[in-house]
Amino acid sequence: MPVALFLCSVIYAQEKPVAFKGALIYPINGAPIQNGTFIVQNGKIVAVGDASLKIPADATISDAKGKVIMPGIVDTHSHLGGPEGGDNSAALNPDTRAFDAINPTSDGFKKALSGGLTTLNIMPGSGHLMSGQTVYAKMREAKVMEDLIIVNEKGVYGGMKMANGTNPMRGTNGFPGTRAKSAAMDRELFVKAQEYKTKIDKAIKDSTKLPERDLRLEPLVEVLQGKRVVHFHTHKENDILTAIRIIKEFGIRAVLHHVSEGWKVPEEIAKAGVPCSIIVIESPGGKLETIDYSTTNGAALSNAGVLTGFHTDDGVTDSRFLIRAAAMSVKAGMSKEKALEALTINGAKMLDLSSRIGSLEKGKDADFIILSGDPFSVYTKVEQTWVEGKKRYDIKNPEDKAFLVGGYKVYSSDRAEYMNHDDEISNQ
Amino acid sequence: MKNLYKIIGCLLLLPFVAQAQKAIKAETIYTVSGEPIKNGVILIKDGKIEKVGTATSVSIPKNYEVVNAKVVTPGLVDARSVVGLSGYLNIPTDQDQLEKSSPIQPELRAIDAYNTEEKLVAFVRENGVTTMHTGHGIGALVSGQTMIVKTKPGKIDDVTMVPMEMLAMTIGTAVQGNFTSPGTKAKQIAMIRAELIKAQNYMQKQNDKDSSKRPATDLKYEALSKLLKGEVKALVTVNSMNDIMNAIRLAKEFKFKLVIDGAAEAYRMIDEIKANNVEVILHATMARNGSDMVNMTRESAGILNAAGIAVSIETGFEGYVPKTHVLLYEAALAVTYGMPYEAALKAVTLNPAKLLGIDKKVGSIEKGKDADMVLFDGDPFEYLTKISGVMIDGQWMSK
């Protein structure tokens, strides 16, 4: 057995490098490289450069002339895999983990790969003030959840989902009926978490003084320690500012999500230093608190200096079309450079994963996509999606391509897995 | 005094007349009815297309206002929408496309519900749609009537092209849940057949020589009679293979003209569709692949087109967001997924115009047709291309 293990690791270490030649490379951390060379080995990026870059003699060479290579897309807000909306027994559920609900073999992840997505933040819904712990997932081949998760720089593999505005305002069964009550309930829980944390901090030298374990408060201690990021669903200007107020009061690291009226208060968001993960929807309208949504959000926020990323909220928008969020935002005034960052490195930063993903740099994970052309063109397709040096999607493979285009019996008829978002339920 | 009024009247008319004559010069004109014209000119007079041709063959009269564009297409024709009945707010008072009091209500007229001032109407117009087949939505066996409008602002009578175009019907799971009955597929068909048989009886009695034996006017059966007489077509939303066949069977039994809408699995039914002369309005390329549409493919438009079926692409209806799709992007993505470029353009212009029976007026850039046009600063289908002008009936909506 030890011998076998040893052999395996040897084989892994000696995996041959793969070199892609001739593509237009968007490394994201630097200027685009025409006729570039891109080399990966053992799941990591070995080198990125122009045509003069030396290719190792044993490398498998792949001709990528006419193609575009960029980092795998990071979706900072997805509901793929069936994380479920949230438990209706309470408005605040810090103890529930999407980890325990997600199906790691979901077809949804193949759909995500066909759209060029390599990392997802999979979250429970927004029908609760706090619907639970989220999961940061790599689109690796997975059998069990452990295959899917990625532990970040802070030592956690997920954040904490919160929401304000109308979705959690049910007014019954312990749920808030007003905005002020929503904020009061959030604050009350964080005060408790602060007290619990104080007890833990005091017991640092004497573990016998540790308080009893509390599954509801433990993840919130991680939030207060800055390890676990709060992902805060919010739409309207007043709700955005309320979220910021709570974040500031408790010193929480957070990302605002959707932020439909962000364009009204970009300076305030920038001043607070809170990143925004936004959705791009092609036409106006929807539920009342989103009616002032604008596709200029990306431009307004990024111009104000807010760290801005895109998300699908899949099933609200489709993972296969996240890439067009960039084009649509550029059409509405965002710079191309900022829009590509918003698909990649900015999301990585929001998940505390930018040391591993989000740009094509030596030493980072070999998570990248090969496009048929310009990332801002409607005609462009994702041809290949690679995760940690493994080709997970190839449009030339009919089985893979089926997840892009659909067809007879490609997707399960169980719609629930794709459409179990609370927004859907509360607005039908 | 009378003369004075005449003079004032003429003075008032003068600027209007002067504005009415326009010329558009473009690097590319997609006439759709013919080959694209490079370096072309379109003359517009009194709201109609006066002349179209190359710059060398068409000279622009002196008093014509000239506008330049990179690309010009006909105003787009949305084959099936609910915009104007479905508003941009997800609240019941803004959603008039589906009446849930009863599953069969062909008497519901779209003209009584269409809101010309709906924000989404302006939105689709700004995105190039100048003619829209809209009306009652999916979710009832017969949800009501549809209509055709120009997307220009104004009073309902000013914007209506055809007040009663088709009867909107649905067969499939989209009906279940909206009503206590039908609860099953077989019941759906039984209920439709029962009402159509009643309509046949009604028509027969209406023809009775003894006028005292004729039934009192019944709005429901009046509307169904129009279908049975072939005056209007049935617009049946069906997606699964079974349901498409159900619609074809019904059309054969009652001899009505059938348009299938949505048609997610039409790609599996090409022989049946052709054999029965069924017309097809295809779901948005980016429609959600759930429920009855689980087997949809984004390659459908290309597959059907290659099989010789005239495809019209719709924006359709989404229950949540987006409140409407952008027709241009739906056609563009049909190209991305295998449909030839000019076929895709046809699928949002001339094909739906023909299907809707309005191709003498709209759908292509031809002499004598309504001057409905869209101007672009690049490839119409590209995300980053901007629309530089929209014209309806010779008037600039935006420029």
Interface residues (C-beta under 8 A of the other chain):
Chain A: I281 E282 S283 P284 G285 G286 K287 L288 T290 I291 G315 V316 D318 F321 R324 A327 M328 V330 K331 F376 S377 V378 Y379 T380 K381 L404 V405 G406 G407 Y408 K409 V410 Y411 S412 S413 R415 Y418 M419 D423 E424 N427 Q428
Chain B: G87 Y88 L89 N90 I91 K119 L120 F123 E265 R268 M286 R288 N289 G290 S291 V294 N295 M296 T297 R298 E299 G319 Y320 V321 P322 K323 T324 H325 V326 Y329 A332 L333 V335 T336 Y337 F381 E382 Y383 L384 K386
